[in-house]
Amino acid sequence: MPAGLFIRLRPTGPWRIGPDSGDRDRVERVYHSDTLYSAVSGAMLQLGMIEEWLDATARAAVPAVRFSSCFPFNGDALYVIPPRSLWPPLATSKVRWKGARFAPLTLIRGMLSGKPINEEGWAVDGASETLIALGTQGPFRVAVRSSAAVDRGGESVEPHSSACLEFAPNAGLWMTLAFADDQAREKWKGGVTGALRLLADSGFGGERSRGWGRADIEISEDVPAFATPAETVGETAWWMLSLYHPSPDDAIDWKRGNYAVTTRSGRAESGAGFWPSGSNAKRLTRMITEGSVLVAPAEPRGVATDVAPEDFPHPVYRAGYALAIPISLRPPVVRELPRETPRYAPPDVLKEALEEALKEARQEGMQEAPGETEQEAS
């Protein structure tokens, strides 16, 4: 992955990440890359840089900046959606691996380098769908908070509730971004970090008018290692850290790999005033999900598509740019955990062993009998 930035967002209150269904009593656990791009674009509009930003990203053949989705962290532990070609491991009696949507990055790096998984010391936190070390807590929990809308005259009250994420004290969301080259880095590092700081102050996601979605932000150039080139042996595949909408120029072998597809929706926001159709629902887009593993001779690029509603006054871009990590298509991973030797053999095994022992004893007795006869005769 090209050089970029590593960002931690430490929420100062609840976050609401709306699910694709739009249900208010449900909340998404990943702040997806296309939503992040839309939020950054909105911040660029406030900073007076929107046209230049769109020319460098959505309208460019090669985007100057690509974003990953935002994944949880807790303390020093970074969690990520694992490669679908490796996850989940075989089921065991101690850990239900399939219940974990997120796994520690250190564990995934070990799997990519061929280390077997030890089922001891792990548990799945159901609230956050995260694989955590025993004795620790998940990075967040899902809660439902109630409020009421009161009209200006005070004559009516309309109560409602919304689901949100409540983060642990030292937890939050992390993301990474990649620049196209050094020139793009030099030009856009300041603008992107400024937009992210503006969003951290004003809020990400829903219910921002209530103060939700705000965070303290930490920006670093020390991007964590996801996989080293030495671990990429044999045929190369691409582990997706973002949502991805294929470009016509991407040579993906769709008959191989391990990937999943989601349908993205949403609503457009604009200060351009009324438009004839009156609906702000974005056009639906099919996208490859995070954690998918694609087979391609080079890193997939992706494309931004215009999903503006009918008769909308301006384009609305959904970013489908790929931010992917090269991994081996078939890493030398020991996926099956060592089985414990049963303390007690099944009855059939005991019966066969006893019959075999009796048979050997009879044979030994028949061989000793002639020797005794000869000794008595002498």
C-alpha beads as a LAMMPS data file, in Angstrom:
LAMMPS data file: protein, C-alpha beads

378 atoms
377 bonds

1 atom types
1 bond types

-500.0 500.0 xlo xhi
-500.0 500.0 ylo yhi
-500.0 500.0 zlo zhi

Masses

1 110.0

Atoms # bond

1 1 1 0.000 0.000 0.000
2 1 1 1.422 3.459 -0.869
3 1 1 2.503 5.774 1.934
4 1 1 -0.358 7.490 3.674
5 1 1 -1.703 8.417 7.097
6 1 1 -3.003 6.529 10.101
7 1 1 -5.849 8.160 12.044
8 1 1 -7.426 7.331 15.390
9 1 1 -10.801 8.807 16.300
10 1 1 -11.527 8.791 20.038
11 1 1 -15.269 9.503 20.429
12 1 1 -16.293 11.994 23.087
13 1 1 -19.895 10.770 23.042
14 1 1 -22.202 8.337 21.232
15 1 1 -21.980 7.704 17.504
16 1 1 -24.780 6.776 15.144
17 1 1 -23.771 4.989 11.944
18 1 1 -26.972 4.365 10.039
19 1 1 -27.529 0.836 8.674
20 1 1 -28.447 0.205 5.044
21 1 1 -31.992 -0.642 6.159
22 1 1 -32.421 2.825 7.673
23 1 1 -33.986 1.399 10.854
24 1 1 -33.586 3.777 13.783
25 1 1 -33.390 0.938 16.302
26 1 1 -30.350 -0.542 14.554
27 1 1 -26.820 0.768 14.069
28 1 1 -23.892 -0.197 11.832
29 1 1 -20.572 -1.122 13.437
30 1 1 -18.357 0.036 10.554
31 1 1 -18.091 3.591 9.253
32 1 1 -17.737 2.641 5.595
33 1 1 -15.247 4.185 3.203
34 1 1 -17.885 5.601 0.831
35 1 1 -19.583 7.388 3.730
36 1 1 -16.217 8.683 4.911
37 1 1 -15.481 10.075 1.437
38 1 1 -18.861 11.824 1.386
39 1 1 -18.202 13.334 4.816
40 1 1 -14.749 14.565 3.767
41 1 1 -16.251 16.034 0.588
42 1 1 -18.809 17.908 2.692
43 1 1 -15.984 19.289 4.817
44 1 1 -14.099 20.298 1.659
45 1 1 -17.195 22.263 0.599
46 1 1 -17.095 24.205 3.868
47 1 1 -13.367 24.816 3.385
48 1 1 -13.938 26.164 -0.144
49 1 1 -12.003 23.345 -1.827
50 1 1 -14.800 21.153 -3.202
51 1 1 -14.227 21.596 -6.956
52 1 1 -10.490 21.045 -6.695
53 1 1 -11.124 18.020 -4.441
54 1 1 -13.587 16.420 -6.856
55 1 1 -11.226 17.013 -9.775
56 1 1 -8.477 15.195 -7.867
57 1 1 -10.646 12.258 -6.771
58 1 1 -14.086 11.516 -8.227
59 1 1 -13.340 13.016 -11.653
60 1 1 -9.743 11.782 -11.932
61 1 1 -8.595 8.615 -13.665
62 1 1 -6.389 7.872 -10.645
63 1 1 -7.695 9.279 -7.334
64 1 1 -5.195 11.349 -5.375
65 1 1 -6.507 9.981 -2.056
66 1 1 -8.163 6.699 -1.107
67 1 1 -9.746 5.909 2.256
68 1 1 -10.162 2.696 4.180
69 1 1 -13.288 2.117 6.216
70 1 1 -13.169 2.888 9.943
71 1 1 -12.657 -0.120 12.243
72 1 1 -12.671 -0.328 16.062
73 1 1 -9.721 -0.234 18.413
74 1 1 -9.382 -0.594 22.176
75 1 1 -6.162 0.588 23.779
76 1 1 -3.288 -0.714 21.686
77 1 1 -5.408 -3.441 20.070
78 1 1 -6.443 -2.668 16.483
79 1 1 -9.349 -4.706 15.147
80 1 1 -10.107 -5.328 11.497
81 1 1 -12.438 -7.381 9.309
82 1 1 -10.303 -10.474 8.526
83 1 1 -9.681 -11.810 5.017
84 1 1 -12.573 -14.052 4.030
85 1 1 -10.119 -16.631 2.697
86 1 1 -8.813 -17.184 6.249
87 1 1 -11.812 -16.497 8.440
88 1 1 -13.457 -18.099 10.262
89 1 1 -11.156 -20.927 11.381
90 1 1 -12.637 -24.343 12.029
91 1 1 -15.210 -24.329 14.802
92 1 1 -14.135 -25.468 18.243
93 1 1 -15.858 -26.154 21.541
94 1 1 -14.203 -23.138 23.194
95 1 1 -14.504 -20.253 20.719
96 1 1 -17.246 -19.537 18.217
97 1 1 -14.967 -17.846 15.677
98 1 1 -17.824 -17.257 13.242
99 1 1 -19.467 -14.857 15.695
100 1 1 -16.544 -12.409 15.430
101 1 1 -16.867 -9.801 12.703
102 1 1 -13.646 -8.121 13.864
103 1 1 -10.384 -9.769 14.895
104 1 1 -7.104 -8.338 16.263
105 1 1 -4.710 -7.238 13.545
106 1 1 -1.845 -9.025 15.331
107 1 1 -3.748 -12.319 15.096
108 1 1 -4.440 -11.816 11.389
109 1 1 -0.773 -11.042 10.728
110 1 1 0.128 -14.319 12.429
111 1 1 -2.348 -16.242 10.263
112 1 1 -0.921 -14.636 7.124
113 1 1 2.578 -15.735 8.139
114 1 1 1.478 -19.335 8.741
115 1 1 1.055 -19.421 12.512
116 1 1 -1.690 -21.714 13.871
117 1 1 -4.436 -20.253 16.041
118 1 1 -4.475 -21.159 19.695
119 1 1 -8.039 -21.205 20.956
120 1 1 -6.926 -20.551 24.537
121 1 1 -7.349 -17.028 25.847
122 1 1 -9.916 -15.783 23.322
123 1 1 -13.600 -14.913 23.542
124 1 1 -16.177 -13.240 21.301
125 1 1 -17.768 -10.068 22.632
126 1 1 -21.332 -10.333 21.381
127 1 1 -22.204 -6.635 21.675
128 1 1 -19.409 -5.480 19.378
129 1 1 -18.938 -8.748 17.429
130 1 1 -15.227 -8.542 18.257
131 1 1 -12.734 -11.278 19.121
132 1 1 -11.146 -10.102 22.377
133 1 1 -8.572 -11.470 24.790
134 1 1 -10.063 -13.043 27.909
135 1 1 -10.258 -10.566 30.740
136 1 1 -10.743 -7.552 28.459
137 1 1 -13.856 -5.775 27.228
138 1 1 -15.157 -4.985 23.782
139 1 1 -14.440 -1.598 22.164
140 1 1 -18.089 -0.508 22.247
141 1 1 -21.630 -1.544 23.004
142 1 1 -24.924 -0.845 21.262
143 1 1 -27.423 1.313 23.146
144 1 1 -30.775 2.933 22.386
145 1 1 -31.260 6.517 23.518
146 1 1 -34.655 8.231 23.664
147 1 1 -35.504 11.866 23.092
148 1 1 -38.493 13.990 22.192
149 1 1 -39.188 16.655 19.585
150 1 1 -41.162 19.617 20.920
151 1 1 -42.749 22.141 18.587
152 1 1 -42.025 25.818 19.086
153 1 1 -45.429 26.493 20.554
154 1 1 -45.070 23.671 23.056
155 1 1 -48.405 22.190 22.001
156 1 1 -47.152 18.760 20.878
157 1 1 -44.353 16.382 21.725
158 1 1 -43.118 13.549 19.519
159 1 1 -40.879 11.031 21.316
160 1 1 -38.444 8.921 19.344
161 1 1 -35.399 6.728 19.948
162 1 1 -32.190 5.996 18.068
163 1 1 -29.622 3.238 18.370
164 1 1 -26.009 4.298 18.817
165 1 1 -22.533 3.061 19.677
166 1 1 -21.160 3.834 23.135
167 1 1 -17.386 3.391 23.254
168 1 1 -15.175 2.130 26.072
169 1 1 -12.946 4.766 27.769
170 1 1 -9.817 4.055 25.704
171 1 1 -11.538 2.845 22.547
172 1 1 -12.627 4.326 19.236
173 1 1 -12.317 3.913 15.492
174 1 1 -9.202 3.864 13.331
175 1 1 -8.687 4.332 9.616
176 1 1 -5.913 4.729 7.091
177 1 1 -5.646 6.577 3.800
178 1 1 -3.267 6.279 0.868
179 1 1 -1.990 8.974 -1.481
180 1 1 -1.511 8.229 -5.166
181 1 1 2.116 9.418 -5.080
182 1 1 4.439 11.872 -3.359
183 1 1 3.050 14.786 -5.354
184 1 1 -0.497 14.004 -4.247
185 1 1 0.718 13.650 -0.678
186 1 1 2.394 17.031 -0.770
187 1 1 -0.689 18.697 -2.219
188 1 1 -3.472 17.042 -0.220
189 1 1 -2.060 16.106 3.176
190 1 1 -2.930 19.482 4.683
191 1 1 -6.386 19.652 3.110
192 1 1 -7.393 16.133 4.103
193 1 1 -6.181 16.480 7.682
194 1 1 -7.970 19.831 7.928
195 1 1 -11.218 18.260 6.684
196 1 1 -10.903 15.376 9.150
197 1 1 -10.287 17.750 12.049
198 1 1 -13.362 19.748 11.025
199 1 1 -15.433 16.543 10.990
200 1 1 -14.058 15.483 14.382
201 1 1 -15.279 18.805 15.821
202 1 1 -18.662 18.868 14.048
203 1 1 -19.417 15.134 14.068
204 1 1 -19.505 12.010 11.921
205 1 1 -22.682 10.076 11.157
206 1 1 -26.210 10.771 12.342
207 1 1 -27.707 12.891 15.123
208 1 1 -24.921 15.465 14.847
209 1 1 -27.305 18.204 15.993
210 1 1 -27.411 16.432 19.366
211 1 1 -23.624 16.422 19.644
212 1 1 -23.197 12.828 18.504
213 1 1 -20.320 11.676 16.306
214 1 1 -17.669 13.998 17.734
215 1 1 -14.184 12.782 18.561
216 1 1 -10.644 13.657 19.492
217 1 1 -8.423 12.932 16.514
218 1 1 -4.864 11.626 16.331
219 1 1 -3.057 11.698 12.971
220 1 1 0.183 9.822 12.398
221 1 1 2.374 8.866 9.447
222 1 1 3.226 5.554 11.131
223 1 1 0.831 3.240 9.291
224 1 1 0.666 -0.249 10.895
225 1 1 1.953 -3.239 8.952
226 1 1 -0.877 -5.427 7.694
227 1 1 1.329 -7.959 5.887
228 1 1 4.980 -7.864 4.873
229 1 1 6.212 -8.618 1.349
230 1 1 8.014 -11.675 2.723
231 1 1 4.633 -13.122 3.712
232 1 1 3.247 -12.718 0.207
233 1 1 4.390 -15.931 -1.446
234 1 1 2.922 -17.612 -4.492
235 1 1 0.008 -16.004 -6.263
236 1 1 -1.044 -12.595 -4.932
237 1 1 -4.562 -11.705 -3.879
238 1 1 -5.946 -8.437 -2.493
239 1 1 -7.509 -8.082 0.951
240 1 1 -10.033 -5.227 0.890
241 1 1 -9.992 -2.621 3.669
242 1 1 -12.637 -0.520 1.929
243 1 1 -15.834 -0.913 -0.017
244 1 1 -15.080 -1.391 -3.702
245 1 1 -16.966 -0.708 -6.931
246 1 1 -15.101 -2.284 -9.879
247 1 1 -13.714 -0.115 -12.624
248 1 1 -13.994 -1.346 -16.243
249 1 1 -10.179 -1.367 -16.328
250 1 1 -9.808 -3.666 -13.292
251 1 1 -8.892 -7.199 -14.352
252 1 1 -10.592 -9.180 -11.567
253 1 1 -10.883 -12.959 -11.791
254 1 1 -14.421 -13.248 -10.431
255 1 1 -14.352 -17.052 -10.576
256 1 1 -11.731 -17.145 -7.840
257 1 1 -11.078 -15.411 -4.542
258 1 1 -13.541 -15.089 -1.692
259 1 1 -15.772 -12.029 -1.635
260 1 1 -19.189 -10.739 -0.639
261 1 1 -21.454 -8.079 -2.137
262 1 1 -23.596 -5.455 -0.440
263 1 1 -26.104 -2.907 -1.747
264 1 1 -25.428 0.653 -0.644
265 1 1 -28.171 3.257 -0.386
266 1 1 -28.496 6.518 1.545
267 1 1 -29.789 10.035 1.131
268 1 1 -28.187 13.047 -0.505
269 1 1 -27.717 16.368 1.243
270 1 1 -27.527 19.638 -0.650
271 1 1 -27.841 23.334 -0.024
272 1 1 -28.776 23.957 -3.649
273 1 1 -32.464 24.292 -2.843
274 1 1 -35.527 22.489 -4.237
275 1 1 -35.322 20.041 -7.141
276 1 1 -38.278 18.779 -9.203
277 1 1 -38.392 15.141 -8.073
278 1 1 -38.407 16.077 -4.370
279 1 1 -36.752 12.815 -3.290
280 1 1 -33.216 12.743 -1.909
281 1 1 -32.747 8.965 -1.983
282 1 1 -29.456 8.043 -3.663
283 1 1 -29.353 5.446 -6.401
284 1 1 -28.504 1.960 -5.204
285 1 1 -24.995 0.637 -5.820
286 1 1 -23.671 -2.915 -5.543
287 1 1 -20.248 -2.966 -3.897
288 1 1 -17.667 -5.495 -2.716
289 1 1 -17.441 -5.558 1.078
290 1 1 -14.488 -5.086 3.419
291 1 1 -12.629 -8.313 4.134
292 1 1 -13.181 -9.656 0.630
293 1 1 -10.214 -11.306 -1.091
294 1 1 -9.954 -10.643 -4.834
295 1 1 -7.620 -12.197 -7.392
296 1 1 -6.102 -9.688 -9.815
297 1 1 -2.680 -9.132 -11.430
298 1 1 -2.504 -5.631 -9.885
299 1 1 -4.189 -3.769 -7.078
300 1 1 -7.820 -3.032 -7.993
301 1 1 -8.482 0.662 -8.521
302 1 1 -12.245 1.093 -8.409
303 1 1 -14.327 4.033 -9.528
304 1 1 -16.595 6.767 -8.170
305 1 1 -20.154 6.696 -9.511
306 1 1 -22.759 9.429 -9.689
307 1 1 -25.685 8.316 -7.526
308 1 1 -27.572 11.615 -7.474
309 1 1 -31.389 11.315 -7.308
310 1 1 -33.412 12.151 -10.390
311 1 1 -33.365 15.859 -11.280
312 1 1 -30.861 16.593 -8.506
313 1 1 -29.099 19.949 -9.069
314 1 1 -25.560 18.508 -9.048
315 1 1 -23.724 15.154 -9.113
316 1 1 -23.442 13.098 -5.933
317 1 1 -20.461 10.761 -5.992
318 1 1 -20.203 7.432 -4.201
319 1 1 -16.529 6.463 -3.865
320 1 1 -15.797 2.863 -4.737
321 1 1 -12.017 3.194 -4.684
322 1 1 -10.154 0.135 -3.465
323 1 1 -7.708 0.325 -0.608
324 1 1 -6.305 -3.198 -0.505
325 1 1 -3.451 -5.164 1.058
326 1 1 -1.514 -7.754 -1.002
327 1 1 -1.605 -11.207 0.585
328 1 1 -0.986 -14.733 -0.610
329 1 1 -3.957 -16.333 -2.275
330 1 1 -3.278 -19.513 -0.300
331 1 1 -1.111 -18.580 2.688
332 1 1 0.690 -21.381 4.537
333 1 1 -1.749 -21.200 7.431
334 1 1 -2.498 -24.074 9.794
335 1 1 -6.199 -23.541 10.088
336 1 1 -7.139 -26.663 12.013
337 1 1 -6.460 -26.520 15.738
338 1 1 -4.722 -29.522 17.385
339 1 1 -7.288 -31.932 18.734
340 1 1 -7.068 -33.145 22.332
341 1 1 -6.489 -36.864 22.816
342 1 1 -9.593 -38.352 24.463
343 1 1 -9.009 -39.587 27.970
344 1 1 -11.252 -42.589 27.481
345 1 1 -11.411 -44.647 24.321
346 1 1 -14.818 -45.400 22.847
347 1 1 -16.235 -48.867 23.701
348 1 1 -15.675 -50.181 20.173
349 1 1 -12.013 -49.234 20.346
350 1 1 -11.603 -50.950 23.730
351 1 1 -13.294 -54.100 22.440
352 1 1 -11.034 -54.266 19.371
353 1 1 -7.929 -53.682 21.477
354 1 1 -8.905 -56.439 23.937
355 1 1 -9.562 -58.954 21.149
356 1 1 -6.215 -58.087 19.570
357 1 1 -4.401 -58.599 22.896
358 1 1 -6.049 -62.013 23.461
359 1 1 -5.141 -63.082 19.950
360 1 1 -1.475 -62.170 20.494
361 1 1 -1.467 -64.023 23.814
362 1 1 -2.772 -67.240 22.202
363 1 1 -0.140 -67.027 19.493
364 1 1 2.635 -66.595 22.053
365 1 1 1.322 -69.600 24.041
366 1 1 1.350 -71.855 20.989
367 1 1 4.979 -70.942 20.262
368 1 1 6.159 -71.744 23.820
369 1 1 4.454 -75.157 24.042
370 1 1 6.907 -77.089 21.791
371 1 1 9.854 -75.835 23.797
372 1 1 8.416 -77.162 27.039
373 1 1 7.725 -80.592 25.493
374 1 1 11.265 -80.921 24.225
375 1 1 12.681 -79.949 27.638
376 1 1 10.592 -82.611 29.393
377 1 1 11.650 -85.287 26.882
378 1 1 15.304 -84.597 27.512

Bonds

1 1 1 2
2 1 2 3
3 1 3 4
4 1 4 5
5 1 5 6
6 1 6 7
7 1 7 8
8 1 8 9
9 1 9 10
10 1 10 11
11 1 11 12
12 1 12 13
13 1 13 14
14 1 14 15
15 1 15 16
16 1 16 17
17 1 17 18
18 1 18 19
19 1 19 20
20 1 20 21
21 1 21 22
22 1 22 23
23 1 23 24
24 1 24 25
25 1 25 26
26 1 26 27
27 1 27 28
28 1 28 29
29 1 29 30
30 1 30 31
31 1 31 32
32 1 32 33
33 1 33 34
34 1 34 35
35 1 35 36
36 1 36 37
37 1 37 38
38 1 38 39
39 1 39 40
40 1 40 41
41 1 41 42
42 1 42 43
43 1 43 44
44 1 44 45
45 1 45 46
46 1 46 47
47 1 47 48
48 1 48 49
49 1 49 50
50 1 50 51
51 1 51 52
52 1 52 53
53 1 53 54
54 1 54 55
55 1 55 56
56 1 56 57
57 1 57 58
58 1 58 59
59 1 59 60
60 1 60 61
61 1 61 62
62 1 62 63
63 1 63 64
64 1 64 65
65 1 65 66
66 1 66 67
67 1 67 68
68 1 68 69
69 1 69 70
70 1 70 71
71 1 71 72
72 1 72 73
73 1 73 74
74 1 74 75
75 1 75 76
76 1 76 77
77 1 77 78
78 1 78 79
79 1 79 80
80 1 80 81
81 1 81 82
82 1 82 83
83 1 83 84
84 1 84 85
85 1 85 86
86 1 86 87
87 1 87 88
88 1 88 89
89 1 89 90
90 1 90 91
91 1 91 92
92 1 92 93
93 1 93 94
94 1 94 95
95 1 95 96
96 1 96 97
97 1 97 98
98 1 98 99
99 1 99 100
100 1 100 101
101 1 101 102
102 1 102 103
103 1 103 104
104 1 104 105
105 1 105 106
106 1 106 107
107 1 107 108
108 1 108 109
109 1 109 110
110 1 110 111
111 1 111 112
112 1 112 113
113 1 113 114
114 1 114 115
115 1 115 116
116 1 116 117
117 1 117 118
118 1 118 119
119 1 119 120
120 1 120 121
121 1 121 122
122 1 122 123
123 1 123 124
124 1 124 125
125 1 125 126
126 1 126 127
127 1 127 128
128 1 128 129
129 1 129 130
130 1 130 131
131 1 131 132
132 1 132 133
133 1 133 134
134 1 134 135
135 1 135 136
136 1 136 137
137 1 137 138
138 1 138 139
139 1 139 140
140 1 140 141
141 1 141 142
142 1 142 143
143 1 143 144
144 1 144 145
145 1 145 146
146 1 146 147
147 1 147 148
148 1 148 149
149 1 149 150
150 1 150 151
151 1 151 152
152 1 152 153
153 1 153 154
154 1 154 155
155 1 155 156
156 1 156 157
157 1 157 158
158 1 158 159
159 1 159 160
160 1 160 161
161 1 161 162
162 1 162 163
163 1 163 164
164 1 164 165
165 1 165 166
166 1 166 167
167 1 167 168
168 1 168 169
169 1 169 170
170 1 170 171
171 1 171 172
172 1 172 173
173 1 173 174
174 1 174 175
175 1 175 176
176 1 176 177
177 1 177 178
178 1 178 179
179 1 179 180
180 1 180 181
181 1 181 182
182 1 182 183
183 1 183 184
184 1 184 185
185 1 185 186
186 1 186 187
187 1 187 188
188 1 188 189
189 1 189 190
190 1 190 191
191 1 191 192
192 1 192 193
193 1 193 194
194 1 194 195
195 1 195 196
196 1 196 197
197 1 197 198
198 1 198 199
199 1 199 200
200 1 200 201
201 1 201 202
202 1 202 203
203 1 203 204
204 1 204 205
205 1 205 206
206 1 206 207
207 1 207 208
208 1 208 209
209 1 209 210
210 1 210 211
211 1 211 212
212 1 212 213
213 1 213 214
214 1 214 215
215 1 215 216
216 1 216 217
217 1 217 218
218 1 218 219
219 1 219 220
220 1 220 221
221 1 221 222
222 1 222 223
223 1 223 224
224 1 224 225
225 1 225 226
226 1 226 227
227 1 227 228
228 1 228 229
229 1 229 230
230 1 230 231
231 1 231 232
232 1 232 233
233 1 233 234
234 1 234 235
235 1 235 236
236 1 236 237
237 1 237 238
238 1 238 239
239 1 239 240
240 1 240 241
241 1 241 242
242 1 242 243
243 1 243 244
244 1 244 245
245 1 245 246
246 1 246 247
247 1 247 248
248 1 248 249
249 1 249 250
250 1 250 251
251 1 251 252
252 1 252 253
253 1 253 254
254 1 254 255
255 1 255 256
256 1 256 257
257 1 257 258
258 1 258 259
259 1 259 260
260 1 260 261
261 1 261 262
262 1 262 263
263 1 263 264
264 1 264 265
265 1 265 266
266 1 266 267
267 1 267 268
268 1 268 269
269 1 269 270
270 1 270 271
271 1 271 272
272 1 272 273
273 1 273 274
274 1 274 275
275 1 275 276
276 1 276 277
277 1 277 278
278 1 278 279
279 1 279 280
280 1 280 281
281 1 281 282
282 1 282 283
283 1 283 284
284 1 284 285
285 1 285 286
286 1 286 287
287 1 287 288
288 1 288 289
289 1 289 290
290 1 290 291
291 1 291 292
292 1 292 293
293 1 293 294
294 1 294 295
295 1 295 296
296 1 296 297
297 1 297 298
298 1 298 299
299 1 299 300
300 1 300 301
301 1 301 302
302 1 302 303
303 1 303 304
304 1 304 305
305 1 305 306
306 1 306 307
307 1 307 308
308 1 308 309
309 1 309 310
310 1 310 311
311 1 311 312
312 1 312 313
313 1 313 314
314 1 314 315
315 1 315 316
316 1 316 317
317 1 317 318
318 1 318 319
319 1 319 320
320 1 320 321
321 1 321 322
322 1 322 323
323 1 323 324
324 1 324 325
325 1 325 326
326 1 326 327
327 1 327 328
328 1 328 329
329 1 329 330
330 1 330 331
331 1 331 332
332 1 332 333
333 1 333 334
334 1 334 335
335 1 335 336
336 1 336 337
337 1 337 338
338 1 338 339
339 1 339 340
340 1 340 341
341 1 341 342
342 1 342 343
343 1 343 344
344 1 344 345
345 1 345 346
346 1 346 347
347 1 347 348
348 1 348 349
349 1 349 350
350 1 350 351
351 1 351 352
352 1 352 353
353 1 353 354
354 1 354 355
355 1 355 356
356 1 356 357
357 1 357 358
358 1 358 359
359 1 359 360
360 1 360 361
361 1 361 362
362 1 362 363
363 1 363 364
364 1 364 365
365 1 365 366
366 1 366 367
367 1 367 368
368 1 368 369
369 1 369 370
370 1 370 371
371 1 371 372
372 1 372 373
373 1 373 374
374 1 374 375
375 1 375 376
376 1 376 377
377 1 377 378
